[in-house]
Amino acid sequence: MFRRLLAMDRHKTFSNQALAGIVAEAPCGILLADPNGRVIFVNKTAEKILGVPAKNMLGQDAASQVKRLVPDKTAKTKNGSEEKVTVFKAPFRADHDLGGEMFILLEGMQNCPVADALSATPDLDKTLGSLIESFYDGVILIELDKVIRVNSSFGRITGLKEESLLGQKVDELDGETHVCLHTIQETVHLVHQLKKSVTSMATLKHGNEIYVTATPVESKAGLRYIVVNIRDVTELQTLKEEVSRLMALYLSTPEDARISQITGQEIITTSRVMRGVMDMVARLAEVDSLILFEGESGTGKEVLARLTHRLSSRRKGPFIPLNCGAIPETLFESELFGYAKGAFTGATSEGKPGLFELANGGVLFLDEVSEIPLNGQVKLLKVLENLEIMRVGGVKATRLNVRIIAATNRSLPKLVKEGKFREDLFYRLYVVPIKIPPLRERREDIFPLAWHFLRLYNNKFNLSKKFSREIIQILESYHWPGNVRELQHVVERMLLTSDGEILQPHHLPSSLYQQESEDHSMIQIKGIVTLAKAREIVEKKLLSQALALRGTTREAARLLSIDHSTVVRKVKKYGLQAELDEQEELTPNGSPPYKLPLA
């Protein structure tokens, strides 16, 4: 019966042997019923979803087999777990006549391309074409050594256009230029010789490894169809590694839950030192002490200041940021303290409140406080001591209820010694200093931050780009003088300027990529030393870099492709034990904060 329903003009569509091979392995459950409603075919996925062997369903009423799987409802699967199962039902045609009904069972796949094919009464060829298109692997269907179907995943994996293969004889494919096509040719030839499924491996030009599996579809007339499956094993492995790393990032330990509750996902970090900063911010948010954030540009000082405000009792009050280096010296006093009516030529008739008054009841954030001119430092010191201000040209002091948070990217003690910053103001600001480490000193945060920005800009610009393994390694080894802000801008630039779905090293800004190539592609030894000494220098440097990138000796061993015991022995030999102990404490049980770089 199934053979009769599927028999069609071979020049327009597939024969039953080819379709049976494809449908049997389809990722969606497929159940076919004859015009009388009796089951005539069940594929493997449908067996798993329904929990009933195919032989027990053949000849039974199809509607009764799927009646418990009401569309958009949750159904029990064979293993007893509950899965979201959606059922599509539509008539299908064979030779332009009604052939029966097709049931498509989608388990957690509401957006499967098959759904579009079932919106109207479909031809079976069109529906099965949509099934082939839904495969994540590349699929090629060959009839009598001629390519008659190629899905878009093949193009994604190989970079070749599907149209360049359609209608071509296998032996006429450009195997001399493209390794993938050469491998397909060899694999298909072996299938003809051995009359069984054959798998070969090849490496594409961009370095990814693929498995090419050719499966014959036998019939009484002999070998007519061959289904070729192309799987990018490098892509699948890196996807697995990506999941492993992200799972490690978001595993809910008590420490993770506490940090997440503190930050509210505003700050992305897995670093032990940054977790300490988060703890300090949470404690200080409960009191009104003056805080001074110290750190290089781009480390997130304002983000931490806003977090302090959000966690404090002043959260309902205003948060007023002020970049002290952006205000001209002549306007500094009027901007901070405001001015009274008629205070100077050009003053408004009502006067103007200063930033201190605008921040009343909330927080005033003084960024780049080291850039305040010396005469302005005297007035600021008086306000900090008395929490009172007087507008320029005014005669009445105003009492303030404001918390001050300051930040600097320069060394205030050094500026005090140079006479560029008042010593008394320095001690007034230095109540609770918090040092924010640069990104190069917490490299374990580079990957989660980069992934966060990738997801952020993918959503913002409606893209779906991914990192390659190589680009993550470069990002994690770069010294990031601009810190988190530079990393954010680099990721955004790559997404907008790259021409492919996978971000590769050549998509990086030329200055960053060239500098990394020069600085990190090799370890330089200056002068003449013995070979033994040179080996020690190289080993020590490589171990130090691997530990900085991966966090633990076990992950460093994987990165260097050597035994874990060798890394431990070398670490002790070169006196890296202190650095090792610090890294091993990063996560509970000595496990790394994430596993391997994604690709």
Secondary structure by P-SEA (a helix, b strand, c coil): cccccccccccccccaaaaaaaaaaccbbbbbbccccccccccaaaaaaaccccccccccccccccccccccbbbbcccccccbbbbbbbbbbccccccbbbbbbbcccccccccccccccccaaaaaaaaaaacccbbbbbccccccccccccccccccccccccccccccccccccaaaaaaaaaaaaaaaaccbbbbbbbcccbbbbbbbbbbbcccccccbbbbbbbaaaaaaaaaaaaaaaaaaccccaaaaaaaaaaccccccccaaaaaaaaaaaaacccccbbbbbbcccccaaaaaaaaaaacccccbbbbbbcccccccccccccccccccccccccccccccccccccccbbbbbcccccccaaaaaaaaaaaaccccccccccbbbbbbbbbbbbbcccaaaaaaaccccaaaaaaaccbbbbbbcccccccaaaaaaaaaaaaaaaaacccccccaaaaaaaaaccccccaaaaaaaaaaaaacccccccccccccaaaaaaaaacccbbbbcccccaaaaaaaaaaaaaaaaaaacccaaaaaaaacccaaaaaaaaaaacaaaaaaaaaacccccccccccccc
